[in-house]
Amino acid sequence: MTRVLLYTGKGGVGKTTSAAGTATLAALRGLRTLVLSTDAAHSLSDAFDCEVGGEPTEVDDLLFVQQIDAQRRFERSWGDIQAYLRSVLNMVGVDPMEAEELTVLPGAEEVLALLEVRDHFRSGRWDVIVVDCAPTAETLRLLALPEALNWYMGRIFNAERKVMRTFRPFLSRPSGIPVPDDTVFDALRRLQSDLSDIRTLLAGPDASVRLVLTPEAVVVAEARRSLTRLSLYGYRVDGVVANRVFPAAGADSWRRQWVAAQRGILEEVADSFRPLPIWESPYRVCEPVGVEELAAFAVEMYGGDDPFARATDETSLWVDRHIDTDGRTYTLTMPLPLASASELELARHGDELIITVGSYRRVLPLPAALARGVVAGARLDEGRLQVRFAPRESARPVPSGEVPSGSGPLESAQELAQGLTAEYHEQLSQQRARETAIGEGR
């Protein structure tokens, strides 16, 4: 089965080099490999020092490179919908140039570029597909978009289509505004299906994300947030690349200071991302360019590890069933590594659970067994959010050790979020008390 690896990180940390080097190493190991870029600022041609186009270009034995033409993909998938929207705007007097800009769905070009990844995955032509993604913030929006748009179109456009079929004869004549025909709705349905495919592939067992960073406090903080956000959306992170690490050997007094500073940050990286592997790459005088230098870069970075093995750590959403006295209590467990209770908010809306971490939100449709129950409690335990569901008719107090959500059915989890925050501050106070005791030699 094809292995899909996505590389992302803060701008300028070397994610393109890491992706290109990994792909080169895969080809050297006899794996038919494609490396492609979804970043609007393509850099793969610079990394390989060759011309790369919109189709896979062979640059070495078993190694192909592609820079996706996102605009072409956008026009193919969004063209019918965009044409209809332009016609509506033209009818109400919007300037054609402005209408063109207004009908470009933000982020659509990038997310539709991932359709190219899906098509390559389905083709069975490749053993490994390496994706050089946009910088972290753009990647997070990119990976969240399929689920968000899929939900929107499933709820809004399906209902709108039923209304249009009934009232189309009465709408267009008095208003003069064109009513969308079946071509538009068919295009929306295809787009909805495409987005579901992307989501299924990227959150599945064959795909994983790797975070690229440099030993700098700001960069590491960004990577920590990215790990939490990616896990929030159900994407698996299976490794971290620490790039541009100063070698200790032969260092003069000036460089020894850098080595010491970076070593302290790298210890923090190891603590923050454990048990993920941390692959270090030393600082080089110049960037590796070309197949030979990229291969050397990857060999040194991965050492004896197999960077193409499938991740064994499960990081997707799952449901565990408690062995309870009534046999009907469930716990939804979701990994949120590095998240703190102070930035976590939960809410229940009908058959959906809304999880918010900082400025990122995810709406989870609940399985039937959970939707029939009420939220009886929740806790954040070692990077895993656990939300407990109990039958409505038998909801009872939450056992000791779990955070109570208040009595009765939980339609707004404000009390639950406050409980999580209180637990966080209690843990923080205990930690500070332990540190004070150690400092006083007790």
N, C-alpha and C positions, 0 to 999 in steps of 0.2 A: 504494500500500500504506500502511496506517496506521502512523504513527510513534508510538512509545511512549517517553516520557521520565519517569524516576523521579528525584525530588529528595529527598535526605536529608542529614543533618548533625547535629552535636551540638545538643542542645536549646537553643532560644533564639537561634540564629544567623540566622534568617530564611528557613528553607526553605519555609515555607508562602507567604510573600510572593513568593519567587522562583518557585515553581511557579505561583501565581496570576497573576503578572505575565507569565510566559512564555505561559501559556494565553491571556491577554488579547491579547497581541501576535499570536499565531497567528490568532485570530479577526479581528483588524484587517487581517491580510494575506489574508483571504478563505478561510481554512482552517476547515472545520467541526471544532470543538474541544470536547473534554470534559476537565474537570479534576476529579479525585476524590481522596478522602483515605482511606488505609488506617490512619491514625493514630487510636488510640482517643480521643485528645483532639482532636476535630475543631476546626479553626480556619478553614476555608474560608468559613463563613458570616460570620465576623467580618471576614475580608479583603475580601469583596465587599459587606459591610454589607446582607445580605439573608437571608431564611429559605431554608435548603437542606435537602432531605429525602433519603430513601433512593433516589429516582429522579432521573434527570437533570433539572435545573431550568434553564430558559433565563433568563440574566441580561442578555444583550445579543445583538446579531445574531451568529449562528454560535457563540455561547459558552454552554456548558452546564456546570453544576456539580452534583456529587453527593457526598454523604457516605455511604459504604457502611454498611449495617446488617449488621455482621459477625455479630451474634447470629443473624439470620435465615438467613444463609448457613451458619453453623455447624449450626443445627438441620436444615437441608435435607440437608447432606452427611454429618453425623455422627450424625443422630438414631437410625437403626436400630442402629448400633453401640453408641451410648450406652445405648439401652434394654436391650440384651442385657447389657451390663456392669453396669447397675443391678440387673438381675434376679439376677445372680450374687452381687453384694454383699448384696442383701436376703436371699438364702437363707442366707448365713453370719452374719446378724445385724447387719450394718452399718446404722447409723441412716440413714433415707432422705435426710435433708438432707446428711449426710456423703457418702453414695453419689453424690449429684448433683455434689458438688464433686470427688470422686475420679475421676469419669468425664469430666471436662473435660480434653482433651488440651492441655498447655501450648503456646501459640503457634498452636493450630489456628484460632482465630477470625481471627487476622491473616492467616494464609496462605490461608485460604478466602476472605478478602476479595479476594485476587488473582484468584479465579475470576471475579469481576465484571469485572476488567480483561480477562481472556481472552475472556469473552462479548462485551464491547464490541468487542474487536479482531476477532473473527470476524464480527461483524454487518456490517462494511463501511460502517457509518454515519458513521464519523469519519475525518478526515484526520490529526488529532493527538490523542493521549490523554496527558495530563499527570497523573502520580501524585504526590501529596504523601505521602511515606512517614513512618513513625515515626522518632524519633531514631536515630542511627547504630547503636548496639548492638542495638536491637530490629530494625532493618532487616537487619543481618547475620544474626541468627538467623532472621529471616523468610525471607530469600532462600536460606539453607542448608537450611531445613526440607523443601522439596519433594524434593530429592535424597535427604536422609537417610531420610525416611519412605517414599519410593518403594523404596529399597533394602531397608528393614526389612520392608515388606509383601510385596515380591517374594520375599524369602528365607524369612520366617517363616510368613506366613499361607497361602502356596501349599502349603507342606509340611503345615501344620496341617489344611488342608481335606482333603487326601488321607487323613490319619489319621482325621479325623472321619467321613468317608464310610464307612470300614471298621468303625470301632468304635462309632459312635453308638448302635446298639441295646444295647450292653453298658455304656455309661457313665452314662447319665442315671438308670437305675432304681436301682442300689445307692447312688449318692451323693446323689440328689435335686437335684443342681445341673443347671440347664438347659444343654443342649448347643447351641451356635450352629447355626441352620439356614441354608439357602441364602440367605435374605434378608440375613443378616448378612454372609456372604461376598460376596454380590453388591454390597452397599454398600461393602465394602472394595475390591473390584475397581474400582468406579466412582471411589472416592476415589484409588486408585492411578493410574488413567487421568487424573484431573483434575490430580494433582500432576505427572505427566509433561508434560501440556499447559502448565502454568505454567512449568516448567523450560525447555521448548523455546522458549516465547515470550520469556521474559526473557533467555535466553542467546543468542537469535537476532539476526540482523542488523538487525531493525527496532526493537530496544529498546536503550536505554543509560541509565546512571546518571550523575547529576551531583551532585557534592559541594558543599555550601554551607558556608562558613566565615566567620569574622571574623578580622581580623589580630591574633590573640592566640596566644601560644606554645602554650598548652595545647590550644586548638582546632585549630591547625595540626597538632600532633602526633597528635591523634585522627583528623584527615582523612588523614594519611599512612598510619596503620595501616589505615584503612578501605579505601584504595586497594589495599593489599596483599591484604587479606582478600577484597574483592570479586573481585579477579583470581584469587585462589585458587579461588573457586567458579565461575569462568568467566564472570563478568559484565563487560560492557564499560563502562568509565568514559570519557566523551568530553568532559568539561569540568569546570571548577571555578568557582564563584561566590564572589568575595571581597566580602562585604557590610560595610556600615558603615565605609567608608574615609573618613578625615578629608580634606577638600579642602585643598590647600596655599594656594590663593588667599585673600588677605585674612586670614591667620591671625595672631592675636596671639601674644605670647611663650609663653603657656601652651599654646595649641593647636599651635604649631610643634613643641613637644616631642613631642606625640602624633603629629604628622605624621611626624617623623623616626623615632620608634619603630616606627610602622606600616610605614613604607617599608622599614626593615630586615627586618621579618617578611615583607613582600610579596616582597622579593627572594629570601628563602628559599623562599617558596611557588613562585615562578617556577622556581627551581632544582630543587625537589623534584618538581614535577608536569610539567615539560617532557617531551614536546612538547604537552601538553594546553593548550587555550586557557584563559586566566584572565580571567574577566569581572568587572570591578570595578563596585561600586555605591557611591556616596558616602553618607556619614552624613546622615540627614535629621532635622529637628527632631521630626517625628512619623512614625509608620508610614504608608505609603501604603494607603489604604482606598478601595474603590470602583473601578469599571472605569477611569475616566479617570486616576486617580493610579497605579493598577497598570500601565496602559499606558505612562505616562511613565517609571515605574521601569524597565520592561523595555527601552524604547527607549534610555535612557541607559546601561543596563548592557551590552547587546549591541552597541551602536554599529552598525557596518556589517556585522557578522557575520550569517550565517544560522543561527540556533539550531535549525532544524528539518532541516538537512541530515543525512544518514546518516553515521555515523562511518566513516572509511576505515581507521583503524588497527585491525588485527586483534588482538583480545585474548582469543580463545577458544583452547581446547586444540587443537593440531594435531600431526601427525606428519610429520617430514621424513625422507626416505630419503637416507642417505649414498651417495655414489658411491664404494664401497669395492672393494678388489680382489676380494672374494668376492661383492660385490653384495647382501649379505644383512644388512648392519648398518643399524640404524634409530636415529634420535634423536627422542625425545618432547620437544617444546619447549613450555613453559608459562610465560606471563608472570607474574612475581611482582614487580611494581615496588615498590621501596623495601624489599624484604625483605633481611635480612642472613643470612649463612651461620650466624651464631651462634644464630639462633632457628629454623633450618630442620632438620627431621628427616624422613628417608625410611625406609620399610620396605616389604618385598615379602611379600605373603601370598597364595600361590597365584597366581591370575590377576588380582590386584589390586595396585596400587601405592598406598601410604598416604603422603600428603604432609601434614606438620604444620608450620604456621608459628605460633609462639607457642602460644596456647590454641585455635587453630582447626585443624580436621583435615578433610581431604577424602580419600575413598576412590575411586580411579579404576579402573574395570574396564578392563583392558588389551585392545586389539585382538588378534586371533588371532596376527598376525605378531609382536607383541611378547611375548605370553604364552608363546609357544614358546621364547623366548630367555631369556637371563640379563642382569641389569644389569651392564654392564662398566665403567661410570663415570658421573660426573655433575659438573656445574659450574654455578655461578650467575654468569651473565655479563650485566652491564648490565641487571639487572632481569628476566632470563629464565632460568628453570631448564631445563637441558638434561640429560636422562637418556639414556644410550646403552645400547642393547640389542644383544647379539651372539648368534649361534646357540650353543646349548649345546655342541654337539660341536666347535665351533671357537673357543671363547672364548680370547682371548689378552691379553697385557698391554695396558693402556690407553696410547695414544700420549701423548707429552709435551704438557703443557698442559691435560690433563684430570685430574680428581681420581680416583685409583684407589679401587676399592671393596673391594679384597681379592681373593683368589683363589677360584675356584669359584663355583657358583651362589649368588646373593645372596638369602637368605631373611630375614635381618635386616640392615638397613642401618646398624647402629651404627658400623661402621668407616667407612662412607661419610660419615655425619654428622660424625664426628670429623675426617675429611679436609677436609670443607667448613669446619669451624670453624677448623682450622689455616690453611687458605688465607685465611680472613677476617682472622685475626690477623696473618698475614704481610703482607697488603695494608695493614692498619692501621699496622704498624710502618714500612713503606715510606713511607706518607703522612706520618707523624710525622717521619721522617728528612728528607723533602723540606722540610717546614715549618721544621725546625730549621736546615737549610742556608740557606733563604731569610732567616730571622731573623738569621743570622750574616753575611749579605751575600755568601754564596758563590755 
